[in-house]
Amino acid sequence: MTARTQTSAFASSAIRNLLKNFQLDEFDPNAEEDEENLEKRRQLTVDLHQSLRSRQLVISFVGGRPVVGLRAPLDLVDLSAVSQPRWPVEREVISDVIEHIEWDPPQHEPFYEPTGLEERPEAAAGEQAKLVFCSDPATKHPYFSGSVGGSREPIKSPTPCDDPSNFTLEFESRFESGNLLKAVRVGLHDYQLTLRPDLYTTKHTQWFYFRVRKMRAGVTYRFTIINLMKSSSLYCHGMKPLLYSEKAAKERGEGWRRTGTNIQYYQNCSQDPEESSANAVASYSLTWTLQFPYESDTCYLAHCYPYTYSHLQRYLRQIPPAAASYCKVRVLCHSLAGNAVYILTITSESTSRREAAHKKAVVVTARVHPGETNSSWVMEGFLDFLLGDSEDAQVLRDNFVFKVVPMLNPDGVVVGNYRCSLSGRDLNRKYRSGLRDSFPCVWHAKNMVERLRAEMEVLLYCDFHGHNRKNNAFMYGCSGRQDQLQERVFPLMMSKNAGSKFSFQSCKFRVQRSKEGTGRIFMWRLGIQNSYTMETSFGGSTLGDRKGTHFTTRDLKSLGFYFCDTLLDFCDPDSAKVVFCSTEVETLLKKKVRGRKSKDLGTNSSVSLSDLESKYSKTQSVMEMIQRSACVISSLSSTAPVGPTAPTQTDRQFIC
């Protein structure tokens, strides 16, 4: 007998003995409790705690009979008293509270179309270059050493010199999620910008978000970011930066909008003739021109729609009180800096153990990479749907237990990192690590999933991300030696629900050795077959009636809605949609392999068993999987009609 079994047996025996010796006077439901019975109840609770040396069990009384249950968790968040974000102690932080209104442009914003006449700015030299902004890089220590809460006025001015002509723009980035290290004026209205790498690293310069003041309306300004590190970017394919004007927000109710002309993304030429090409680290520049809409305005420029840690806290505070019965907000853990990592448990209260036993779990996370702000907007749409009062939302809550971690890396979000936490590491490569103190956010997330799997089946795991080099939304899944079709069904159904935004053709299902530390593969190795990363483009769509247009925050949130709608279809008791999509996946896989063989052989040869051999096993072929899947489809077809017809809303009363 194991120690755990002995402990369980002791607890059961102690509870039985206490309840056996407990007696109340004959129970009358209409009578008031007398003092003697109330004292007996109190004493029973005290005896239970003393016998088990635990206060986790509580006794309630139903019909006068004692019922033992677990005490409610004590870590429910008081959202009215949440603390301000915590920063590394060496970071300078201004006291300004930065908030932006939400707004969607009346028309879709098209990609930038190059004219072929774009010019690259010349490198500034000597007296021509003037440093106009320089924030503290916070590199006093090569590692995170401590944090403090709230805003702190900067120790020094970020502007080295004052310009009496008043022609110089005023820059600022020392606010939550801001990123701009340095600005150099290289011409009358031309500025070279340097981004700050992720804290405690020398890499990952991609995310930018900064404020500009003292501009002149009608003047064409040029901005050039000179230290980007990705060899390719959506800026090469028409993506535009974002601009926010406080005057436009106040006077016209307009928010973030795409801006920029003469957009180019290119590799830099080395300025050091002695630098060895073999040892050089390639860097890239993004340049664009724009005109500000108002004189002496306060404007912001960003890589994508910002979504700060404070924004998440405001969103959680606004969850309606009516949702308290099915939504519990707790603290999963605290980050290195001491910021709370929130977890939401969303499910309807079960009326019986049998009803609870039928529920399956769905785990959804986001923002492990802090610069991928679009994933937070997708997450907000997902939560809006789940917490809403629609019949479909009720069906989901009745049949699933949702565990949602909306921001896995709050430290990185607060300081304006693109990819890493304050450990200086990519947390989405650390799911296999056992270093709880170094990577607390992902350690507690995976521990939560492991404990959840001990209680119930986890039907699906999905981690929301943003993608900087591909348009549309798409998924990465996992394929092993068996069932290489099932994991493709959910993404295909998603593409049918969100056809103008989600591309099934861009989905991949490889398990690469370099990605073993990701949440997607770690959860799949735990036994969650439907384990995905959902990537959403920083740019926009190349599909359907949205071809060639940018995503807005409404588009991003709609992907969260479509995710919920696809989950309804995926688990509908009427299996028509699943059968239809399974058949289509089989057809697409055959067509893909047939095309690959034809390309290799230069003919339209037929597909043989050996041609479909799986790359994971010399003996297991894709054709065997297809044949096995076809048998499953055939058995389903005998009991359910085949076809794409969707069940009505009222038909979605299912138990998975």
C-alpha positions as CSV (number, residue, x, y, z in Angstrom):
1,M,0.0,0.0,0.0
2,T,1.4,3.4,-1.0
3,A,1.7,6.4,1.3
4,R,-1.0,8.2,-0.7
5,T,-3.4,5.1,-0.3
6,Q,-2.7,4.9,3.4
7,T,-3.4,8.6,3.8
8,S,-6.7,8.3,1.8
9,A,-7.8,5.3,3.9
10,F,-7.0,7.1,7.2
11,A,-9.0,10.2,6.1
12,S,-12.0,8.1,5.0
13,S,-11.9,6.1,8.3
14,A,-11.7,9.3,10.4
15,I,-14.6,10.9,8.5
16,R,-16.8,7.8,8.8
17,N,-16.2,7.6,12.6
18,L,-17.0,11.2,13.1
19,L,-20.2,11.1,11.1
20,K,-21.3,7.8,12.8
21,N,-21.0,9.4,16.2
22,F,-22.7,12.5,15.1
23,Q,-26.4,12.9,15.9
24,L,-28.8,15.8,15.6
25,D,-32.3,16.1,17.0
26,E,-35.0,15.0,14.6
27,F,-34.8,17.4,11.7
28,D,-37.7,19.7,11.0
29,P,-37.0,21.8,7.8
30,N,-39.5,24.5,9.0
31,A,-38.1,24.8,12.5
32,E,-35.3,27.3,13.4
33,E,-32.0,25.8,14.4
34,D,-31.6,25.6,18.2
35,E,-28.4,26.5,19.9
36,E,-27.6,22.9,20.8
37,N,-27.7,21.7,17.2
38,L,-25.6,24.6,16.0
39,E,-23.0,23.9,18.6
40,K,-22.9,20.2,17.5
41,R,-22.2,21.3,14.0
42,R,-19.4,23.6,15.0
43,Q,-17.9,20.9,17.1
44,L,-18.0,18.4,14.3
45,T,-16.1,20.8,12.0
46,V,-13.5,21.3,14.7
47,D,-13.1,17.6,15.3
48,L,-12.7,17.0,11.6
49,H,-9.9,19.5,11.3
50,Q,-8.1,18.2,14.3
51,S,-8.4,14.5,13.2
52,L,-7.1,15.2,9.7
53,R,-4.8,18.1,10.5
54,S,-6.3,19.9,7.6
55,R,-8.7,22.8,7.0
56,Q,-9.3,21.9,3.4
57,L,-12.5,19.9,4.2
58,V,-15.7,21.6,5.2
59,I,-19.0,20.2,6.4
60,S,-22.3,21.4,5.1
61,F,-25.8,20.1,6.0
62,V,-28.4,19.0,3.6
63,G,-31.7,17.9,5.1
64,G,-30.0,17.9,8.5
65,R,-27.5,15.4,7.4
66,P,-23.7,16.3,7.3
67,V,-22.0,16.3,3.8
68,V,-18.2,16.6,3.5
69,G,-16.8,18.7,0.7
70,L,-13.7,20.7,-0.3
71,R,-13.2,24.3,0.8
72,A,-13.5,26.8,-2.0
73,P,-10.0,28.0,-3.1
74,L,-8.8,31.1,-1.3
75,D,-6.9,32.5,-4.3
76,L,-9.9,34.1,-6.1
77,V,-8.8,37.5,-7.3
78,D,-10.2,40.7,-5.9
79,L,-10.1,42.5,-9.2
80,S,-11.0,45.8,-7.6
81,A,-7.7,45.8,-5.7
82,V,-5.2,44.5,-8.3
83,S,-1.8,46.1,-8.1
84,Q,0.0,48.1,-10.7
85,P,2.5,46.4,-13.0
86,R,5.9,45.6,-11.5
87,W,9.0,46.5,-13.4
88,P,12.7,45.6,-13.2
89,V,14.3,47.9,-10.6
90,E,16.7,49.6,-13.1
91,R,14.0,50.5,-15.6
92,E,12.9,54.2,-15.9
93,V,9.1,54.5,-16.1
94,I,7.1,57.7,-16.6
95,S,3.9,58.3,-14.7
96,D,1.6,58.9,-17.7
97,V,-1.3,56.5,-18.0
98,I,-1.5,55.4,-21.7
99,E,-4.9,54.3,-22.9
100,H,-6.3,54.1,-26.5
101,I,-9.9,53.9,-27.7
102,E,-11.0,50.9,-29.7
103,W,-12.1,51.7,-33.2
104,D,-12.5,50.0,-36.6
105,P,-12.1,51.9,-39.8
106,P,-15.2,52.2,-41.9
107,Q,-13.5,50.5,-44.8
108,H,-10.9,47.8,-45.0
109,E,-7.4,49.1,-45.1
110,P,-5.5,47.8,-48.1
111,F,-1.9,46.7,-48.2
112,Y,0.7,49.1,-49.4
113,E,1.5,48.6,-53.1
114,P,5.1,49.5,-54.0
115,T,5.6,52.0,-56.8
116,G,9.1,51.0,-57.7
117,L,10.2,54.5,-57.0
118,E,10.9,54.1,-53.3
119,E,14.3,55.4,-52.1
120,R,16.4,54.2,-49.3
121,P,17.6,56.9,-46.9
122,E,21.3,57.6,-47.0
123,A,23.4,56.9,-43.9
124,A,24.0,59.9,-41.7
125,A,27.5,61.0,-40.9
126,G,29.3,63.4,-38.7
127,E,27.6,66.6,-37.6
128,Q,24.5,65.8,-39.7
129,A,23.3,63.3,-37.1
130,K,21.9,64.6,-33.8
131,L,20.8,62.4,-30.9
132,V,17.3,63.5,-29.9
133,F,16.1,60.6,-27.7
134,C,18.0,58.0,-25.7
135,S,16.3,55.9,-23.0
136,D,18.2,53.9,-20.4
137,P,18.8,50.4,-21.8
138,A,18.5,48.9,-18.3
139,T,21.7,46.9,-18.6
140,K,23.2,47.7,-15.2
141,H,23.0,43.9,-14.6
142,P,23.2,41.2,-17.2
143,Y,20.3,39.4,-15.5
144,F,17.1,40.3,-13.6
145,S,17.9,41.4,-10.1
146,G,14.7,42.7,-8.6
147,S,11.5,44.6,-9.3
148,V,9.3,47.4,-8.0
149,G,5.7,48.2,-8.5
150,G,4.0,51.1,-10.2
151,S,5.4,54.1,-12.2
152,R,8.5,56.0,-11.4
153,E,9.6,59.3,-12.8
154,P,12.8,58.9,-14.9
155,I,16.1,59.9,-13.3
156,K,17.2,61.9,-16.3
157,S,15.8,63.5,-19.4
158,P,15.7,61.3,-22.5
159,T,16.4,64.4,-24.7
160,P,20.2,65.3,-24.7
161,C,19.6,68.7,-26.2
162,D,16.9,71.2,-26.8
163,D,16.2,72.5,-30.2
164,P,15.3,76.3,-30.2
165,S,13.9,76.0,-33.7
166,N,11.2,73.7,-32.4
167,F,11.5,71.6,-35.5
168,T,12.6,68.4,-33.7
169,L,10.1,65.7,-32.8
170,E,9.8,64.7,-29.1
171,F,10.0,60.9,-28.6
172,E,9.0,58.8,-25.5
173,S,8.8,55.1,-24.9
174,R,9.3,54.7,-21.2
175,F,5.7,53.5,-20.6
176,E,4.1,50.1,-20.4
177,S,4.9,47.9,-23.4
178,G,6.8,50.7,-25.0
179,N,9.9,50.0,-27.0
180,L,12.3,52.6,-28.5
181,L,15.9,52.9,-27.4
182,K,17.2,55.7,-29.4
183,A,16.2,58.3,-32.0
184,V,18.7,60.2,-34.1
185,R,17.7,63.2,-36.3
186,V,19.6,62.8,-39.6
187,G,17.8,65.4,-41.7
188,L,15.3,68.2,-41.3
189,H,12.4,65.7,-41.0
190,D,14.3,62.3,-41.1
191,Y,14.9,60.1,-38.1
192,Q,16.9,56.9,-37.5
193,L,15.4,54.8,-34.8
194,T,17.0,52.0,-32.8
195,L,14.9,49.5,-30.9
196,R,15.8,48.0,-27.5
197,P,16.5,44.3,-27.6
198,D,14.6,42.1,-25.2
199,L,15.9,42.8,-21.7
200,Y,19.0,40.8,-20.7
201,T,19.5,39.7,-24.3
202,T,21.1,41.2,-27.4
203,K,18.4,39.9,-29.7
204,H,14.7,40.0,-30.7
205,T,14.3,43.5,-32.0
206,Q,10.9,43.6,-33.8
207,W,8.3,45.1,-31.6
208,F,8.1,48.9,-31.5
209,Y,5.7,51.2,-29.7
210,F,6.5,54.8,-29.0
211,R,5.1,58.3,-28.6
212,V,5.8,61.4,-30.8
213,R,5.0,65.0,-30.0
214,K,5.7,68.5,-31.5
215,M,5.0,67.5,-35.1
216,R,3.8,69.8,-37.9
217,A,0.8,69.0,-39.9
218,G,1.3,68.6,-43.7
219,V,5.0,67.8,-43.3
220,T,6.4,64.5,-44.7
221,Y,8.5,62.8,-42.0
222,R,10.7,59.7,-42.6
223,F,11.3,57.1,-39.9
224,T,13.9,54.3,-40.4
225,I,14.3,51.5,-37.8
226,I,17.9,50.3,-38.4
227,N,18.4,47.3,-36.1
228,L,15.8,44.7,-37.0
229,M,16.9,41.1,-37.1
230,K,14.5,39.1,-39.2
231,S,15.6,38.4,-42.8
232,S,12.0,38.6,-44.1
233,S,9.0,40.5,-43.0
234,L,5.4,41.3,-43.9
235,Y,6.5,44.8,-44.6
236,C,8.0,43.3,-47.8
237,H,4.4,42.3,-48.7
238,G,2.4,45.4,-48.1
239,M,2.0,45.6,-44.4
240,K,1.9,49.1,-43.0
241,P,2.8,50.4,-39.5
242,L,0.1,51.7,-37.2
243,L,-0.6,55.3,-36.1
244,Y,-2.7,56.7,-33.3
245,S,-3.6,60.4,-32.9
246,E,-5.0,61.6,-29.6
247,K,-6.6,64.6,-31.3
248,A,-8.3,62.3,-33.9
249,A,-9.5,60.1,-31.0
250,K,-11.0,63.1,-29.1
251,E,-12.4,65.0,-32.1
252,R,-13.5,62.2,-34.5
253,G,-13.6,59.1,-32.3
254,E,-10.9,57.5,-34.5
255,G,-8.3,55.1,-33.1
256,W,-5.4,53.1,-34.6
257,R,-5.1,53.1,-38.3
258,R,-2.6,52.0,-40.9
259,T,-0.2,54.6,-42.2
260,G,2.9,55.0,-44.4
261,T,4.2,55.4,-47.9
262,N,7.6,54.6,-49.4
263,I,7.7,51.5,-47.3
264,Q,10.9,49.4,-47.7
265,Y,12.4,46.5,-45.7
266,Y,16.0,45.7,-46.6
267,Q,19.3,44.3,-45.3
268,N,21.8,46.9,-44.0
269,C,25.2,47.3,-45.5
270,S,28.1,47.1,-43.0
271,Q,29.7,50.5,-42.3
272,D,32.8,48.9,-40.8
273,P,35.3,47.8,-43.6
274,E,37.3,45.7,-41.1
275,E,34.3,43.7,-40.0
276,S,34.6,40.1,-41.1
277,S,31.6,39.0,-43.2
278,A,31.9,35.6,-41.7
279,N,31.4,36.9,-38.2
280,A,28.9,39.7,-39.0
281,V,25.4,39.4,-37.7
282,A,23.0,40.7,-40.4
283,S,20.7,43.5,-39.5
284,Y,17.8,44.9,-41.4
285,S,16.0,48.3,-41.7
286,L,12.4,49.3,-42.1
287,T,11.8,52.8,-43.6
288,W,8.6,54.6,-44.2
289,T,7.2,58.2,-44.6
290,L,4.1,59.7,-43.2
291,Q,2.2,63.0,-42.5
292,F,0.7,63.6,-39.1
293,P,-3.0,64.7,-39.3
294,Y,-2.7,67.5,-36.7
295,E,-0.3,70.2,-35.6
296,S,1.3,69.7,-32.2
297,D,-0.6,66.5,-31.6
298,T,0.3,63.5,-29.4
299,C,0.7,60.4,-31.6
300,Y,1.8,56.8,-31.2
301,L,3.4,54.5,-33.7
302,A,3.4,50.7,-33.3
303,H,4.1,47.4,-35.0
304,C,0.7,46.0,-34.1
305,Y,-2.3,47.0,-31.9
306,P,-0.9,47.3,-28.4
307,Y,-2.5,45.2,-25.6
308,T,-0.9,45.8,-22.3
309,Y,-1.0,44.0,-19.0
310,S,-3.1,46.9,-17.5
311,H,-5.5,46.4,-20.4
312,L,-6.0,42.8,-19.4
313,Q,-6.6,43.8,-15.8
314,R,-9.2,46.3,-16.9
315,Y,-10.9,43.7,-19.1
316,L,-11.0,41.2,-16.2
317,R,-12.5,43.9,-13.9
318,Q,-15.3,44.5,-16.4
319,I,-16.5,40.8,-16.4
320,P,-20.1,41.2,-15.4
321,P,-21.2,40.0,-11.9
322,A,-23.7,37.7,-13.6
323,A,-20.8,35.7,-14.9
324,A,-19.6,34.9,-11.3
325,S,-21.5,31.6,-11.3
326,Y,-19.6,30.2,-14.2
327,C,-16.3,32.2,-14.4
328,K,-13.7,32.1,-11.6
329,V,-10.6,34.3,-11.9
330,R,-7.6,33.1,-9.9
331,V,-3.9,33.6,-9.8
332,L,-2.0,30.7,-11.4
333,C,1.3,32.0,-10.2
334,H,3.5,35.1,-10.0
335,S,6.1,36.0,-12.6
336,L,9.8,36.8,-11.8
337,A,8.9,40.4,-11.3
338,G,5.9,39.5,-9.1
339,N,3.1,40.2,-11.7
340,A,0.1,37.9,-11.3
341,V,-0.5,35.3,-14.0
342,Y,-4.3,35.0,-14.2
343,I,-6.2,31.9,-15.0
344,L,-9.9,31.7,-15.7
345,T,-12.0,28.6,-15.1
346,I,-15.2,28.9,-17.2
347,T,-17.9,26.2,-16.8
348,S,-21.5,26.0,-15.7
349,E,-22.0,24.6,-12.2
350,S,-22.8,20.9,-12.4
351,T,-26.0,19.8,-10.7
352,S,-24.7,16.2,-10.1
353,R,-21.5,14.2,-10.2
354,R,-22.7,12.4,-13.2
355,E,-23.1,15.6,-15.1
356,A,-19.6,16.8,-14.0
357,A,-18.1,13.5,-15.0
358,H,-19.2,14.0,-18.7
359,K,-17.4,17.2,-19.1
360,K,-14.1,17.5,-21.0
361,A,-11.5,20.2,-20.6
362,V,-10.3,22.7,-23.1
363,V,-7.1,24.7,-22.4
364,V,-6.3,27.9,-24.1
365,T,-3.3,30.2,-23.5
366,A,-1.9,33.3,-25.1
367,R,0.9,35.9,-25.1
368,V,3.8,33.7,-24.2
369,H,5.6,35.9,-26.7
370,P,4.9,39.5,-25.4
371,G,5.3,41.3,-28.8
372,E,2.6,39.2,-30.4
373,T,-0.2,41.5,-29.3
374,N,-2.6,40.3,-31.9
375,S,-2.9,37.0,-29.9
376,S,-4.4,39.0,-27.0
377,W,-7.1,40.5,-29.2
378,V,-7.9,37.0,-30.5
379,M,-8.1,35.9,-26.8
380,E,-10.4,38.8,-25.9
381,G,-12.8,37.7,-28.7
382,F,-12.6,34.1,-27.4
383,L,-13.5,35.3,-23.9
384,D,-16.2,37.6,-25.1
385,F,-17.9,34.7,-26.7
386,L,-17.5,32.3,-23.7
387,L,-18.7,34.8,-21.2
388,G,-21.6,36.0,-23.3
389,D,-25.3,35.1,-22.9
390,S,-25.8,33.4,-26.2
391,E,-27.2,29.9,-26.4
392,D,-24.0,28.7,-28.0
393,A,-21.9,30.1,-25.1
394,Q,-24.2,28.3,-22.7
395,V,-23.8,25.0,-24.5
396,L,-20.0,25.3,-24.4
397,R,-20.1,26.1,-20.7
398,D,-22.5,23.2,-20.0
399,N,-20.3,20.7,-21.7
400,F,-16.7,21.8,-21.1
401,V,-14.4,23.1,-18.4
402,F,-12.3,25.9,-19.9
403,K,-9.0,26.7,-18.4
404,V,-7.8,30.0,-19.9
405,V,-4.5,31.7,-19.3
406,P,-4.8,35.0,-21.2
407,M,-1.3,36.3,-20.6
408,L,1.5,33.8,-19.9
409,N,4.4,36.3,-20.0
410,P,3.2,39.5,-18.2
411,D,6.8,40.6,-17.4
412,G,7.7,40.6,-21.1
413,V,4.5,42.5,-21.9
414,V,5.1,45.2,-19.3
415,V,8.7,46.0,-20.4
416,G,8.0,45.9,-24.1
417,N,9.9,42.7,-25.0
418,Y,9.2,41.0,-28.3
419,R,9.9,37.3,-27.4
420,C,11.5,36.7,-24.0
421,S,10.7,36.9,-20.3
422,L,12.9,38.5,-17.7
423,S,14.9,35.3,-17.7
424,G,16.2,36.4,-21.1
425,R,14.8,33.1,-22.5
426,D,12.0,32.2,-24.9
427,L,9.4,30.7,-22.6
428,N,7.9,28.7,-25.5
429,R,11.0,26.6,-25.5
430,K,11.0,25.8,-21.8
431,Y,7.9,23.6,-21.3
432,R,10.3,20.6,-20.8
433,S,12.3,22.5,-18.2
434,G,11.9,21.6,-14.5
435,L,13.3,25.0,-13.4
436,R,10.2,26.4,-11.6
437,D,12.0,29.4,-10.2
438,S,13.4,30.4,-13.5
439,F,10.3,29.9,-15.7
440,P,7.4,30.0,-13.2
441,C,4.7,30.9,-15.7
442,V,5.1,27.9,-18.1
443,W,6.0,25.6,-15.2
444,H,2.7,26.3,-13.4
445,A,0.8,26.2,-16.7
446,K,2.1,22.7,-17.6
447,N,1.6,21.5,-14.0
448,M,-2.0,22.7,-14.1
449,V,-2.6,20.7,-17.3
450,E,-1.0,17.6,-15.9
451,R,-3.3,17.8,-12.8
452,L,-6.3,18.5,-15.0
453,R,-5.6,15.4,-17.1
454,A,-5.7,13.4,-13.9
455,E,-9.3,14.6,-13.3
456,M,-10.8,14.5,-16.8
457,E,-10.0,14.2,-20.5
458,V,-8.4,17.3,-22.1
459,L,-10.1,17.4,-25.5
460,L,-8.0,20.3,-27.0
461,Y,-5.1,22.6,-26.2
462,C,-4.4,25.8,-28.2
463,D,-1.8,28.5,-27.7
464,F,-2.5,31.8,-29.5
465,H,0.4,33.5,-31.3
466,G,1.2,36.1,-33.8
467,H,3.1,35.6,-37.1
468,N,5.5,38.2,-38.6
469,R,6.2,36.6,-42.0
470,K,2.9,35.1,-43.3
471,N,-0.6,36.5,-43.8
472,N,-3.9,35.0,-42.6
473,A,-4.5,32.9,-39.6
474,F,-3.5,29.2,-39.5
475,M,-2.6,26.5,-37.1
476,Y,0.4,24.3,-36.3
477,G,-0.6,20.8,-35.1
478,C,1.1,17.5,-34.3
479,S,1.2,14.2,-36.3
480,G,2.7,11.0,-34.9
481,R,2.8,7.5,-36.1
482,Q,-0.9,7.1,-35.9
483,D,-4.1,9.1,-36.6
484,Q,-2.5,11.5,-39.0
485,L,-5.9,12.7,-40.1
486,Q,-7.8,13.5,-36.9
487,E,-5.6,16.4,-35.9
488,R,-6.3,18.1,-39.2
489,V,-10.1,18.1,-38.8
490,F,-10.4,21.0,-36.4
491,P,-8.2,23.4,-38.4
492,L,-10.1,22.5,-41.6
493,M,-13.4,23.2,-39.9
494,M,-12.0,26.5,-38.7
495,S,-11.1,27.4,-42.3
496,K,-14.7,26.8,-43.3
497,N,-16.1,29.0,-40.5
498,A,-13.5,31.8,-41.1
499,G,-12.9,31.4,-44.8
500,S,-11.8,35.0,-45.5
501,K,-9.3,35.0,-42.6
502,F,-8.1,31.5,-41.8
503,S,-6.0,29.4,-44.3
504,F,-6.0,25.6,-44.0
505,Q,-3.3,25.5,-46.7
506,S,-0.9,27.3,-44.4
507,C,-1.4,24.8,-41.6
508,K,1.5,22.5,-40.7
509,F,1.5,19.3,-38.7
510,R,5.2,18.5,-38.2
511,V,6.8,17.6,-35.0
512,Q,10.3,19.1,-35.2
513,R,13.1,18.3,-32.8
514,S,13.9,22.0,-32.4
515,K,10.3,22.7,-31.2
516,E,10.1,20.0,-28.5
517,G,10.1,22.6,-25.8
518,T,7.0,24.3,-27.1
519,G,3.6,24.2,-25.4
520,R,2.1,22.6,-28.5
521,I,4.4,19.6,-28.6
522,F,4.7,19.2,-24.9
523,M,0.9,18.9,-24.5
524,W,0.7,16.5,-27.4
525,R,3.3,14.3,-25.8
526,L,1.2,14.4,-22.6
527,G,-1.6,12.7,-24.6
528,I,-3.6,15.7,-25.9
529,Q,-4.1,14.7,-29.5
530,N,-5.7,18.0,-30.6
531,S,-2.8,20.2,-29.5
532,Y,-2.3,23.4,-31.6
533,T,-0.6,26.7,-32.0
534,M,-2.9,29.2,-33.7
535,E,-0.9,31.8,-35.5
536,T,-2.5,35.1,-36.6
537,S,-0.8,37.4,-39.0
538,F,0.4,40.9,-38.0
539,G,-0.6,41.9,-41.5
540,G,-3.9,40.7,-42.9
541,S,-5.7,38.4,-45.3
542,T,-5.0,37.2,-48.8
543,L,-8.3,35.2,-48.9
544,G,-11.7,35.8,-50.5
545,D,-13.3,39.2,-50.2
546,R,-10.6,40.3,-47.7
547,K,-7.7,39.7,-50.0
548,G,-5.1,42.4,-49.7
549,T,-6.4,44.1,-46.6
550,H,-5.1,44.5,-43.0
551,F,-6.6,42.9,-40.0
552,T,-8.4,45.2,-37.5
553,T,-9.0,44.5,-33.8
554,R,-12.5,43.5,-34.8
555,D,-11.1,40.9,-37.2
556,L,-8.7,39.6,-34.6
557,K,-11.5,39.2,-32.0
558,S,-13.7,37.6,-34.6
559,L,-11.1,34.8,-34.9
560,G,-11.8,34.1,-31.2
561,F,-15.5,33.8,-32.0
562,Y,-14.8,31.5,-34.9
563,F,-12.7,29.3,-32.6
564,C,-15.6,28.8,-30.3
565,D,-18.0,28.2,-33.2
566,T,-15.6,25.6,-34.6
567,L,-15.5,23.9,-31.2
568,L,-19.3,23.6,-31.3
569,D,-19.1,22.0,-34.7
570,F,-16.2,19.7,-33.8
571,C,-18.1,18.2,-30.8
572,D,-21.7,18.3,-32.2
573,P,-23.5,15.0,-31.6
574,D,-24.6,15.2,-35.2
575,S,-21.3,14.1,-36.7
576,A,-22.1,15.2,-40.3
577,K,-19.6,18.0,-40.3
578,V,-16.8,16.0,-38.8
579,V,-17.5,13.2,-41.3
580,F,-17.5,15.6,-44.2
581,C,-14.3,17.3,-43.1
582,S,-12.6,13.9,-42.4
583,T,-13.4,12.8,-45.9
584,E,-12.0,16.1,-47.3
585,V,-8.8,15.8,-45.3
586,E,-8.3,12.4,-46.7
587,T,-8.8,13.7,-50.2
588,L,-6.5,16.6,-49.7
589,L,-3.8,14.4,-48.3
590,K,-4.0,12.0,-51.2
591,K,-3.9,14.9,-53.7
592,K,-0.9,16.4,-52.0
593,V,1.1,13.2,-52.1
594,R,0.0,12.5,-55.6
595,G,1.2,15.9,-56.7
596,R,4.5,15.4,-54.9
597,K,5.1,12.1,-56.7
598,S,4.1,13.6,-60.0
599,K,6.6,16.4,-59.5
600,D,9.4,14.0,-58.6
601,L,8.7,11.6,-61.5
602,G,7.5,14.2,-64.1
603,T,4.4,12.1,-64.7
604,N,0.8,11.8,-63.3
605,S,1.6,8.4,-61.9
606,S,-0.9,6.8,-59.5
607,V,-0.3,6.7,-55.8
608,S,1.0,3.5,-54.4
609,L,1.4,2.3,-50.8
610,S,5.1,2.9,-50.7
611,D,4.6,6.5,-52.1
612,L,2.5,7.4,-49.0
613,E,5.1,6.1,-46.5
614,S,5.2,8.2,-43.3
615,K,8.3,10.1,-42.5
616,Y,8.0,9.0,-38.9
617,S,8.1,5.3,-39.5
618,K,9.6,3.0,-42.2
619,T,6.8,0.5,-41.7
620,Q,3.8,2.8,-41.0
621,S,2.3,4.4,-44.1
622,V,-0.1,7.2,-44.6
623,M,-2.2,5.0,-46.7
624,E,-2.8,2.6,-43.8
625,M,-3.9,5.6,-41.8
626,I,-6.2,6.7,-44.6
627,Q,-7.7,3.3,-44.9
628,R,-8.2,3.1,-41.1
629,S,-9.8,6.5,-41.1
630,A,-12.1,5.5,-44.0
631,C,-13.4,2.6,-41.9
632,V,-14.2,5.0,-39.1
633,I,-15.9,7.3,-41.6
634,S,-17.9,4.4,-43.0
635,S,-19.1,3.4,-39.5
636,L,-20.1,7.0,-38.7
637,S,-21.9,7.2,-42.0
638,S,-24.2,4.3,-41.1
639,T,-25.6,6.3,-38.3
640,A,-25.3,9.9,-39.4
641,P,-26.0,11.7,-42.6
642,V,-23.0,12.8,-44.6
643,G,-22.9,16.4,-45.7
644,P,-21.9,19.9,-44.8
645,T,-25.3,21.0,-43.4
646,A,-24.9,22.7,-40.0
647,P,-27.2,21.7,-37.2
648,T,-29.5,24.3,-35.9
649,Q,-28.6,26.3,-32.8
650,T,-31.1,24.4,-30.7
651,D,-29.6,21.1,-31.8
652,R,-26.3,22.0,-30.1
653,Q,-27.2,20.4,-26.7
654,F,-24.5,17.8,-26.5
655,I,-22.3,15.9,-24.1
656,C,-18.9,15.0,-25.6
